[in-house]
Amino acid sequence: MKRLNYENGSLDTVDETILRALVANARTTTAELARKVGLSPPSVAERVKRLEESGINTGYSANLSPEAIGLPLSVWLRIRPVPGALEKVAEIICGIPEITECDRVTGDDCFLAKAHLRSVADMERIIDLIIPHAMTNTSVIQSSPVKRRLPPLPIP
C-alpha cells in the first residue's frame, strides 16, 4: 500500500471520513470504519495506525458531562500574571485539578483556562489561588453553541 505523506497535510477523503467517524465515536470499530469508507478492515487499520503515528490522531477519550458528575458551573478564566510571575502562575494553574484545559495566548492576558466547578465558592477558591500572582477575569459559560469538532481538514 502506498504510504501517505501526512507531514505536509496530504490527507484524502477516506482519511477525513475515518477521522470524522472517530471524533464522533472513538469506539467505532475497524469493521464499521471499513464499511463507511469501502475498504477492507486491514487497509483501514493501517490508515488509522498511520494517522496515529504521524501525530494527526493523538488519542482516544471518553467525553464526560461535567454537569452529570456534579460540576454544574463551567467558567473561562483570563489570567494576566504580574511581571516576573509567568512561570509561577503556570505552575499554579497546572496544580488546580478543576482546570481542565489552559492555553497560553497573545493579547492582554497570558493564559485562558477552562474550569468545571461545583459552586461559585469553588470558583472563588480557585481565583484566590491565582490572584496573589496574577489578575483574573472570569466568565461563566452559559451554553456552548459549538461543541468540540474537527478543524477544516486540508483535503486536496
N, C-alpha and C positions, 0 to 999 in steps of 0.2 A: 504494500500500500504506500502511496506517495506521502511523505512526511510534509505536513503543512508548516509553514514558517510563521508562527504566531508572534515572533518578536517584533515584526513590523506591522502587526494588526491584520494579517491576512486570514480573516475568518470567512467562512462561507455560510450559505443559508442553512445548511444542515447543522453546523456548529451553533448558529443562532437559535435554531429550534431546540436543540439539546439544552443550551444554556437557559432559555426561557422556561422550558419544562422543569429543569432542576430548581430554578428560582421559585417557581410556582409550588413545587412539591419536591423537596430534596430526597424524599423516599421513593421517587419514581424508579422503577426497576429498569435494568438494561433492556429487558424484553419489551417493556412498554415504550421506552425511547426508540428502540429499533422499529416498532410498528409505526410510530409517529413520523419517522424520517425515511422509512422504506429501505433500511439497510439491515444487514444481519446483526444479531447481538454481538458477535465478536468484533465487528467493524465499529459498532457504537462504543463498545467497551474501550477499544483502542483510542477513539476520538476523545472520550471522557478522560482517559489516562493522560493524553497529550494536553488537554485543556488544564488539567491539574498540574502536570509537570512544568508547563510554561508559566504558571502563576496566574493564568486568567481565571480559573476557578480555584479560589483559595480555601474552600472547605464547605462543609455542610453543617446545618444547625437546625435546632428546633426554635420556632418563634413562639415566645410566651406572651401572654397578655398581662402586662403589669397590674392592671385593674383586677383581673381574675385571681391574682396571687396576693391581693391585699395592698397594692400600691396605686391608689386611685389618682394621685396627684403627680403629673409629669411637668417638668419645667426645663427651660433653657436658661443657663447661666452664662452671661457675658462677663468675662473676667479680665481685668486690666491690672497686672502686677505693678507694685510700686517699683521705682528704679532699683535695679540690682536684685530683685526678688523673683525673677522669671523661673529659675530652676527650683527654688523653694516652693513656689506656687504649683509648678508641675508635679513635684513630689507629693504635695498635699492632695491635689486632685486625684492622683493615682491611688492614694490611700483611702479614698472615700468610696466604699462599695456601691452606694446608691447612684453614683455617676457611672452610667453605662456606656457613654461614648464622649470623647472630647477631641476637638481639633484645635491646633494652633492656627490662627487666622491672621490675615492682614487687616488693617484698619485701626480704629481707636482701641479695640480690645485685642488681647493676645490669644485668649482661649474662648472657645464656645463649647460648653459642656451640657449634656443632657442628663437629667436625674429623674428617677422614679421614686416617689416617696409615699409614706403613709399619711402625712399630715403637713399642715403649714408649720407646725412646731418642728418637724423634721427638716423642713426647708430652712427654717431659721437656724437650726443647729449646724447645718452644712455651711450656710453663709457665714456663721460665726467662726467656723474653722478657717475660712479663707480670708476674711476681711482684715486680720492683722497684717496681711502681706499684699493685699490687692483690693481694688474697688470692684464691686459687683453690680450687675443689673440683671434682674431676674424676670422672666416672662413665663406665666403659667400657660401650658398648652391646653387650648380649649378643644381642638379637634385636629385631625391630620388628613386634609383632603388628598394629599399624595402619599400613599403608602410606599414602603421600600420597593424599588423597582430597578431594573437594569437601565444604565445609561444607553444612549443610542450606540448600536454596535457598528463598527466600520466594515460593512459588507460591501465588497466591490460590485 
